[in-house]
Amino acid sequence: MTKFQAEIDVMPKKEILDPQGKAVTGSMKNLGLDEIQNIRIGKHISLQIEADNAETAKAKVELACKNLLANLIMESYSFKIEQI
């Protein structure tokens, strides 16, 4: 078995309203940072997984994202895996 590190980003879909991102965008203006716009806030998940190979690890992380880590109705996800 080989250990892998997965770095997963889960973000609200572009067509979904992001009230937290909108509030932070408004706060940037209060700080004089008008140049910063369209903030979207999501979550980052880091995990380790043991698998026979990278393809198996990728498949297991994909399954975890689809079934637990992301709400596919409102969120999209992407991830990177590397051997550790």
NORLIN-V207696 format. One line per field, one symbol per residue. ss: DSSP state (H for helix, E for strand, L for the rest). Layout:
# NORLIN-V207696
ss = ???
This chain:
# NORLIN-V207696
ss = LEEEEEEEEEEELLLLLLHHHHHHHHHHHHLLLLLLLLLLLLEEEEEEEEELLHHHHHHHHHHHHHHHHLLLLLEEEEEEEEEL
